Amino acid sequence: MPLEKGGQSADHALADAVRALLTGEDADPGLVAHAKLFGTTRVATGVPHCPAGTSVEEAAVRLASGGDAIPVAGAPPSDDSSSITIRCMDCSKFDVGRMSSELESEGSHSEARASAGRAFFTSPPPTVLLCSDKLEASARTVREVLAHEMQHAVDFSRLGIDLGDCNGLACSEVRAALGAECAGHYMAVMRRSCAYERAVMATAVIFQRKFAKACVDRVFNKCISAPLTQNPLGPTPQRTIAATPAAKAAAAAACPLFEPFVPEQGSQTRR
């Protein structure tokens, strides 16, 4: 149901909707399958406090910490080293527009322009931000947005798909759209068409449209047909991720006192 946008009550209502989709009697099988790939799934609310002098890395950790671990059926034993946090917060507390424009000015991706800042995935650590000032806490809305972001989280954090690469991003956008915005189409041909169009639009946020379309064309058939918990692009080298631009974006979200940042190419903050 519609909520008063933003504020603590909206944060908690959104978090309750997330918990119901992951653990309730009507839990969504697709979301549960994604959550099971992480050792622990946490649901947190509110904007974390970051004292003056907090480093970018620590700010990102604070954004992903706290909250309650929820019992996702079939998940492996608790392992915080592979956990994901779903944080419900009032995104008006930080300047989404500035974050979007700065990321895009450097050729990186921010979903703020594409989805009016409703939700984000950022890593490290793996964190999905759901904006209580933009979203209604209805099962349908939360399921669609969370399914999209969780697919990016799985693709990047668990399967090693490079979201800073045109082909990797195009593939993840196809998969995210297929499991979220396009899932309601009854006919397979309509689901395919929907996923293709949305993937081109989303990939074009970073790459020029002609390149985005070429990348989607290149990976579409293999990415739309592969199980959403498998990497259709094949194995990729193991990467050690330190202070990525995504961590800076997370820091900007968590700590408004931070000075404006200039992200590098290949930010892993995505829609």
N, C-alpha and C positions, 0 to 999 in steps of 0.2 A: 504494500500500500504506500501511497505517497507520504513522505515525511517532511517535517520542517527541515530544510536543508542545512547541513552543517551542525556542529555542536556535539556535545558528549552523547546525548540521547540518540542522535542519528548515527553516530559511530557504533554504539552498542547494538542498535537495531540492525545495522548492516552486518555486524559481526555475527549476530544471532542467525541471520539468513545464510551466512557462509557455513556456520556449524551445521545447520539443518541440511544443507546440500551435501555435506561431507559425512555426516554421522547419523542423521535422522532416519525415521522409517521410510521417508521418500528420498533418501540420498540418491544423487545422480551417479549412475554407474561410470560415466566417462570421467567425471571429476574425481571419483574415488580411485579409478585406475591411474590417473595422473599423480594423485597424492601418494599412492602406494610406492611410487618410484623414489620418494624421499623418505629418509629414516623417520623424521618427525615433521609433522605439520603443526604450526603454531598460528593462532589467531590473536592479534593484538589490536588495541584501539588507541586513538589519540596521537598527538604529535610528541615524540620523545624529547626530553630535556637534554640539551647539550650545553654544558658550561662553556664560558669563554675560554678559548685556547684548545678546544677539542679538535683533534686532527680530522682530516677528511676520512681516513680509514676508520677511526673510532666512531665518527658520526654515522657512517654506513652500517657499522655493527650495531649501534644503538637503534637504528631504524628497524633492524631485523631481530632485535632482542625483545625480551619481555613477552607478555601474553601467556596464553595457556596452550599446552600441547593437547591436541584433540585426538581421540581414539578412532583413527580411520581403520575400518575393518580390513583385515588382510595385510596391513602394513608390516614391514619387518620390525624387529626389535628396535627400540628407541636408539637413535644415533644422531646426536646433535650436529655432528660434522657434516651430515648430508641433509640437514633440515631446510625447510622453506617456511618463511613467515608471510602470512597474509595480514597486512595492516590496514585497518579501516580508519580513515582520518579525514579531517576537514582540510582539503587541499587549498582552500583560500588563505591558509596560514602562511603559504609561501607563494612566490611569484611564478606560477606555471608558465605564463606567457613569456617571461624572461628566459626561463629554462629552455623552453621550446625554441625561441629565436636564437639563443646562443648555440644550442646543439646543431640546429639546422644551418647556421651561418658557417659552421666548421665542416659541413658535409656529413654530419652524424644524424642519428635518428632520434626524434622525440615524438611520442604519440600525442602530445598535447594538441597539435594542430588537427590531427586526423580525428580525434575523438573528443575534442573539447575538454581534454584533461580528465576524463572519467576514471581512468585506471592506467597503471604503468607496471611494467616488469623491469627490475633493475638487479644487477649482480656485479660484484659480490657484496655481501652474502645474498643468496637468492631471496628476493623479496617481491611480493606483489602488493602494490598500493591501490586500494579502492577508495575513491573520493566520495565521502558521505555527503558533501555539498553538491555533488553532481548526479548521484545515483539514488534511485528509489530502492528500498529494501524489499522488493518483490522477488519471488523465487525466479521468475522468468528473466528479469533484468540482470540479477546477480549471477544467475547461471551462465548467461550468454557472455557477460564481461569476464567472469572468472575463468570460464573455459578457454577463452581467447588467450588470456594472460598466462594461464597454467601451461598451455601448449608451448608458448615461448620459453617458459621456465624449464620445462622438460627438454625441449630441443637444445637449449644452450647449456643448462647445468648438468643434465643427466646423459644426454646423447652426443654432446660435443659439436652440434651444428653451429657454425660461425655466423652469427647474426650481423656481423660487420661486413660480410662478403655478400655481393649481390645475389649469387645463386643460393647461398644459405638463407639469407633473409627472405627471398622469394619463396623458397620451399616452406619455411616456417609460417609465412603469411598464408600460403595455400592451406596448410594443415590447421592453422588457428581459425581461419574463416570456415573451413569445412566442419569443424567441431563446435562452432559457436554461431555466428550470424546466419550461416547457410544450413544449419542442421534441421531447420523446420520445413524445408522444402520436401514435398512428398516424392517428386520424381527425381531420379538420379541425374538426369540431364540438367535439371534446374539447379541442383546442388553443385554440379560441376561448373556451370556457367557463373553462378554466384561466387564460388570460391575463386575462380579465375579473375573475375572483374575486381573483387576486393583485394586480391593479392597484388594485382597490377597497381591499384591506387595506393596501397600501403607501401609497396616497395618504391614507388615513385616519390614518396616523401623524402627519401634520401637520394636516390639515383634519378637521373633524367628519365622521363617517361619512356623514351625509345629504348634505353638500356634496361629499365625495369621490365618492360614488356618482353624484351629478348630473354631476360633471365627467367621470367615466369614461364615463357614458352619452352625454355630449355629443360626445366625441371618438373613441369606440371604433371606429366603422366606418372612419373615414378613417385612423386610426393603425394599425389591425391589417392594413390592406390595402396600405399604402404600403411601398415598399422601405425596408429598415432604414438605408440610407445617404442617404435623402432626408427633408426636413422636410415632414411631412404637414400642418402648420399654416400653411404659407406663410412668406414672408420676414418677418423681424423686424428692428427697427432695430439697427444695429451698436452694441455696448456696449463701453465701456472699463471694465475691472474692476480696481479697485485693492485696497485691504486689505479684502476681503470677510470675513464671518464664517467662510467656509470656510478662508481662510488662517489664521484664528485657531485653528480646529479642527486644521489641519495642524500649527500651531506647538505646540499642546498635545500632539499625538501625538509630535512630534519632540523636544520640549524639556520634560521633566517639571518643570523648575525654574520654568517660567512660572507666574505667579499665575493663579488661576481667572479666566476671561474671561466676559463677558456678551455673547453674540452678538446681532446685530441681526436683524430680520426677513429672511427670504428667503435663508438660508444655502444655498450650493450644495454642501453635503455630503450625499450621498444614497446610498441603496441602489440 
